[in-house]
Each structure stands twice: as structure tokens, then as C-alpha cells.
Amino acid sequence: MSILVQKFGGTSVASVGHIERVARRILKARSEGHGVVVVVSAMGDMTDRLDDLAREVDYIKPESRRELDVLLSTGEQVTIALLSMVLMKMGCKARSYTGGQVRILTDSAYSRARIQEIDTTKLRADIEAGTVAVVAGFQGVDNEGDITTFGRGGSDTTAVALAAVLKADECQIFTDVEGVFTTDPRVVEGARCLEKITYEEMLELASLGSGVLHSRAVEFASKYEVPLRVLSSFEHLPGTLITNEDMDMEQPIISGIAFTRDEAKLTVLGVQDVPGIASRILGPISDANIEVDMIVQNVGADMSTDFTFTVSRDDYDETLQILKIVSDDIDAREVSGDNKIAKLSIVGVGMRSHAGVASKMFQVLAEESINILMISTSEIKISVVIAEKYLELAARALHSAFDLANDNGKLA
């Protein structure tokens, strides 16, 4: 029997009416002869509301992470019970499971746990018996039996992990959009839903600001070669298939444009250009568990250096305070920052075999009088940091220049 793992996010199960619609989607898959395992998120904004309750008691601290995971995991338990009830009401056998009941074993890193092992015994028995297993996403248990959670977007990871261990024919991620778009359709009117995209491209887009899929889920899918499809919960459309690169087809040069406004830039000016200076600047940032993204170092004629890097905008104030202390220790001339920036990236496996992509990107931005503050590249992506006020203009201009609305991502 073919197996499908279907995951439904918070907007897809936001009310009982939504849950009933989800149940009909599941029944359709069963009527087509598939064994179905379902993964669900908490209803609507329930996770946010639970998080607000924790903040109301003013105890969002490292030592309370175990209790926070216990609290946040309850949102998914509401959904699995309700969906199972609805399925049974519709004449379909169903059984709900928390992460612990399935035995999704994780490490003990509360709020950011990693999956170590999954016991598929119960799920396989349900598939054989024609029962729909409804599993709570986003959670597991550690060796001590304590509840752990995977962080925001973790239900995607649960679904892909289950699909991998069950060797499912496809993992279907149902969302409130019809698939993966060339860029955010709320910003660019001509954005197009992609029929297919590679794991590598999707991983870049996810990590660069595309909010459709969690990057950890894409990593998991790529590692275990799980065919992953993004679909709309509300419309019966084919969605976007995420899979290995098809060597028999010529890939478009550019597949998509991703961006994020959640960026801040900091610069340490007039630092001595000596070995170890980067470590002395970034070490205290790392010790504060602040993640650094792009880094640029420029050496001047006087052999001093300016060291610039980006962090999440939420970490800007804390990072700036740390740098002011660090700058005194390393005799830096000045520390400056800018939290009104954005990062915009173009992504495509076709870049490997085509020259001139970067120069065209820079030319397009120049024609719109958009100044580039930082640049970062890889084999299949080019990222630039620009002033936030130009972000939407830049996205529209690049989408048009690379002709992404017409399925070719061309250079000329």
C-alpha cells in the first residue's frame, strides 16, 4: 500500500469548520487507496496565546524551558483529538497520538530539540488496519520521558521525519497558499507558483526568508530523499513538488527571490588588522547565543580594518551593547549600527552553468538607484543587504528583469 504523510498547519485547522475540511481531504486520499498518517499544528494562533500566558507569569527564562515545552505542546493535543473525533464521525477509523505516544525520541534541548529516533510500530499497525493515525506535530520526548518541542515550524519537521522512517511515497504540506512562489505574491503581483523546485533551492529560499517551509524540514527531506509537496488546504491544486534535481531537464537560471526585513547591520570601525581580531569581536556575540549572518571585512590603506556583520533585528540592541564593551578592549575607533536594512536574495541551480547573473542583478539595482550595502554569494544564490525602504521596489525590479513570471528565469 502506498503511504502519504499529510501535514496541516495552524491556519488549516483554525476552527472546527476548517478541521472538517481537512478531514474531507484526508478521506479523499484514503478513497484513492493510500494509507494516511496525519501531522497537525495547534489551531490558529493558539501557540502564540500559550506563549503569551507564559510571559504573563513573567517566567520566560532558560531554567523554565522544560515547563514552557510542557505548556506549548498542549496546543497540538487539542487539534489531534478534535480531528480524530471528526474523522470518526465521518465513518473513518482514527487514532490520535502525542509525540511521546508515537515515541519520537529527541535530545533534551528544550524548545529546539533534535529528533534521534522514531518508533513506527503503532503507525504501521494503524496503516495495516485502515486507521488514520493523527500525530501531534512539533514535539517528542527525551530519554527521561520529558516533553520536548522543536521550535517554530517544527510540525513540518515532524511530518518529514515520519515520512522518512515510514518510507512514504510523498509528504504533503498543506498551507494557506497554493505552493512555493517565485517570490512573495503580496509584494510582486506577477509572482508565479512553481511546479517543481529542488531541495537545494528550497533550502536556500527557506533559510533566506521564504516562510512556506521550515529549513530543518527541507534538510530532513533532502537527506532522506523524501518527495515533498506544498499544497493549498483550501483549493484542489497540484502545488509544488520539492525533489532531487532532474538532470534531464534544463533548469531555469533563477527559480525564486527571497527576502527578509528582520535584519540589522553592525560595524566596528578602525580595528587593528591582526590575527584573531575576528574571534575577539564575534566570540562575545556567540557567547550571548546571538546568530551572525553575513560578514564583511575591509582593510584600509593604514592597515586598520572595518568589520561589518548582520544579526536578527531582535538581537540588535543587545549586540550593540556587547560591541561597545568589545570595542574598548580592542581599541576600535567607533561602533555603528543600522536596524533599518533588509536582505534580498536570488536563488537558482541554473547559476552553476551561467555567468553574468551577479552583474545583471547589480545592474538592475543600480538602474533603480538602490545602493548595495553588503554582498554574499554561494553556488546557487546571491544575497544583498539594502535599505529596507527599497526592498519591495528591488524585489519587483528583479522579478521582472529575470522574467520569473514566465517560467524561464532568463538573463537576457
N, C-alpha and C positions, 0 to 999 in steps of 0.2 A: 504493500500500500504506500502511495506517495504521502509525504508528510509536509504540511505547511505550518510554520510558526507565524502567527499574526499578532502584531503589537498595536495597541490603540492608546494614543496619548490622552492627556488631560482634557483637551478640547473635544475629543471624540466621545468622551464618556462624562460630559459635564452635567448631564441631567438624566433622569430615568428615561425620558424620551430618546436621548442620544444613545443610552445603553441599549434600548430596544432596537434602534437602527443598527448598532454594532452586532447585536445578536442575529439579526437577519443576514448580515454579511457573513457571519460565521456559518449559519445554516446553508447559505448558498455554496460555500466551499465544501461543506460536508456532502451536499447533494451531488457535487461533481466527483465524489469518490475519494476525497482527501481525508486523511487523519489530521486533526487540527489541535494544536496547542496554542493557547492564547496568553499573551502577556499584557497587562494593563497598568496604567498610571493611576494616580489619585484623581478624583473628579475635579475638573476645572482648576480653580486656584486654591484647592484645599491644602496643598503642601505649603504655600505661602502663608495661609491662615494659621497653620500649625506652627510655622516658624515665628510668626508674629506673637503667638501665645508664649513661646519660649522667651522671646525678647521682653514680653510684658512682665515676666518674673525676673527679668534682668540677670539671666544666667547663661548667656551665650559665651562660654569660656572653654578653653581646651579641656579642662577637667570634667566638663559636663557633656562631652561629645557622645559618650555612651548613652546617656539619658536622652539626648537630642535624637539619636538614631531610633531609640525605642518610640519616641513621640512621632517622628516623621514617617516611620514605617506603617503607622496605622491608617494613613490615607489610602494606600493601595488595598488594604484589607477590606475597607468599605466597598471598593469597586469590585473585587473578586467575588464577594458574597452576593452583591446585587446582580452582577452579570450572570452568575451561576443560577440564581433564582429565576431570572428572566428566561434563560435558555431552557430550564426545566419546565417552566410554564408553557413554553412553545413546543414541548414534547421531545426535547433533546436532553439526553443524559449529560450531566455536567458535574464537575467537582472542583472546588476551589482549593488553592494551596498558597500558603505564605512561602517566602524564600526558605525559611527553616524547615518547613514540612516537605518541600521538594528535596531538601538537603543541598542547597547551593552553598558550598563551603568557601569561606573567604579568609583573608588575613584579619588582623584586629585593628586595622587603621580606620577607626570610626569616621564616618562622613565621606570617606574616599577609599573604601575597601576595594581590594582586588580579588577576583574570583580565582580560586585554586583548584576546585574540583566540583563536579555536579553528578549527583546520583540520579540516573534516568529510570530506575526500576518502576516507580509509581507512574511516571508519564507513559512509558512503553506499555504498561498494563492497561492504562486508560485507553490508549490508541487502539490496542487489540480488542478492547471491549466496546469500542464505539462511543466512548465517553470523551467529551471535550474537557481537557484539563485547563483551568483558568488560574494562571500563576501571577502573583504579585510581583511587579517589576521593582527594580531599584534597590533590592535588599537580599541579604543572605544571613548566614550565621558563621561565627568563628568556631575554633576548636573548643571553646568554653561554653558554647551554646548561646552566646550573646548575639543579639541582633546587630547587624551592620548595614550600612547603606553605601551606595556607590557615588553619591554626588549627583548634582542636577544632570538630567539627561540619562541617568543610569538605567532607566527602563529599556532604552534602546540596546544597551549592553547586555541586559538580561536576555532579551529576545534573540540577539545574535548568538550569544553563548549557548542557549538552549538549542537553537538551530544547528550549531556546530556539533554538539555532542549527540544529537538525535539524527545527524546526517540528513537534515530536512532538504527537500527539493528547492525550497525558497523560504526566505524570511521576509515577510511583508510588513512594512512600517506604515501604518495608516495615520495621516496627519490632517490638518485643516487646509493643506494646499494640494494641488494635483500631482506634484512631483518635484524634481530638482530643476530650478530655473537657471537660465544663463546669468541672471542677476536678480536682485530683489524687484519683483514686478510693481511694488508700491513706489519705487523710485524711478524705474525705467519702464515706460509704457510698452515698449516693444519686446520686453523680456519673454523668452520662449521656454516652454517646458521641454527638457531634454528626454529623448527616447532612451538613451543609454549613456553611461559615463563609467570610467574606470575607477577601481578602488583608489588608485594613486591620486587621481584628480579630485575625487570626492573627499579624500582625507585632507588634501590641501585646502579645499573650499571650506570644509567643516572647521578646520583649525584657524582659518583666516576670517571667520565671521559669518559664514553661511549657517543659519540656525536650523536647518532642516533635520540634520542628523548630528548625534554626538560623535566626536572624533574617536573616542575609545571604541565605540560600536563598529565604526568603519575599520579600525585597526584589527579588531577581532575577526570581522568578516573577511578581510584580506588575508590574514594569517591562516585561516581555516577554509578559505575559498568558499564561503557561504554566499550563494546568489542572493542579493539584497535588492528589494524593490520598494520604492517610496510611492505611496498611493493616497488618493483623497478618501476620507471616510464618508464624504457627502455626495460624491459623484462617481459613477462607474466608468472610470477612465483607466488606460493601461499604465499610467505612471512612468517612473524612471527606473530602469534596471541598472544596478551597480554591480560590475563584474570585472573579470580579468580583461586586460587589453586584447582586443581582437586584431591579431597580426595580419589578417586577410583584408582588413579594411583600412583605407587611408583616414587617419584621424584628423579632425579639424585642428587648425593651429591653436586656436583659443577656444576652450569649452565654456568658460564662465568667468565672471567678475565677482569677487567677494570684497566686502568692506566691513570695517568696524569703527564705531565712533568712540569706543571705550579705550582710548589711548591717551597717554601723557608722555612728554619728552623732557628729559633732564640732561643738562650738560655741566661737566666740571671743566672749567677753563684754566689754562696755564699750569698744567701738571708736568712734572719732570718726565722726560721720555726715557725711562729706565726699566729694566726687567722687574716684573712683579707689580707694577703700578695698577694694572687692570684688576688684579686679585685684591689689592688693598682697597680699591673703590667698590668692587662688586661683592666682596666677601661679606661685609656687614649687611648688604641688601639681601643676600642669600640667607644669612643667619636669621633675618626677620621674616623668612618664608615668603618673600616677595619675588615673583617671577619676572625675569628680564626678557624682553623680546629682541628687538633689533639693536645692534651695537655698531657705532661708527667711531673710529679714532683717527684724528688728523694731526700730523706733525708739522709744526711751523718752522720757519727759517731759523728761529732762535733755539731750535731743538726742544721746545716745550710742546705739549700736546693738549688738544681739546678732546675730551672723552664724552660721547653722547650716547644715550640709550633710551629705550622706551619701556614703560610699565603700564599696567592697567590703571585707568584713571582713578579707580577707587583707592589705589595704593600711592597716589601722587603725593599727598601731604606727608605721609609717613616717610616716604623715600626722600623727600626734600629735606626733612629734619635730620635724617641719618646722614645725608651728604654734607650738610653744613658742619656736622661734627667731624666727618671724614676729611673734609677739605682743610681743616686746621691741622690735622695730623700729617697730611701730605704736602702742606704749603701750597695749596692750589690758590690761584688768583681770585676765582669767583665761581659761584654755583648759580645756574639759572634754570628755569623750567617753563614749560608751556603745556597746559592741560586743555587746550582748545585745538587739538590736532585729530586726524583720522588716518587710518591705514587702508589703502586700496590695493587690491592685488588682481592680476590677470593670471589665469591658470589654464594649462593645456599640454597634454603629452606631445602634441604636434610641434611644440617648441624645440624638441630634441633635434628635429631634422630640418628646421627652418631658421635661417639667420634673419636679422632685421626686426625682430619683434620688439626688443627693448627700444631701439631707435624710433620706431613708429609710435610706441606708447609715449615716449618723451616728447616727440614732435606734436602729438595731439594735445598733450597737456600745455605745451608752450603756446600753441595757437589759441588756447583758451586763457592764456596769461595766468596759468596756475603754477606756482613755484613748488619744486620738489625739495623737501627738507632732508629726507633720508631715502636710501635705496637698499633693497635686499633682494637677492636672486637665488634660485635653485634651478635644477634641470628643467622643471616644468612650471615655474612660477616667477613672476616679478612683482615685488611689493614696493610701494612708495608711501612715504608719510607726507601728507599735505595739510594745509589749514582746513579745519573742519568745515568752515563756511563754503568751501569749494567742492565738498565731497560729492554731492548729487550731480552737480554740473560735470565733474570729471567722469563719474560712472556713466552718465548718458552719452558723453562725447566718445568715450572708449567703446561702449557698446555699439554705437553707430559706426565708428571708424573700422572696427573689426567685423562688422556686418553680422553680428551674432543673432539678429532676428531672422536671418535667412539660412541658418544651418550650415555655415561654412567657415566662420572664424577666419576670414581671409586677411592677407597682408596688403594686397594692392587695392 
